Amino acid sequence: MINLDERYLEYLHTNKKFSIDGTNESVINYGWHCDGNEIKGHYVTTDNHKLYYNMSGDFIKKEQLILA
């Protein structure tokens, strides 16, 4: 299983940014996502997006966040 802290913790405690479609975004949080029965992968939430990855760490999809 992927160690999420090892992979993303630095993004929370430094000025390091994610590059998404040519823009740099701060990581807000990250964690595991599931379908109600089993863990399917992990997510990373940035300033404007939620990125989903499978259990192998491969990118699956990106959702734009709607900020109120």
Secondary structure, DSSP 8 states (H G I E B T S, - for coil): ---HHHHHHHHHHSS--EEETTEEE-EEEEEEEE-SSSEEEEEEEESSEEEEEETTS-EEEEEE----
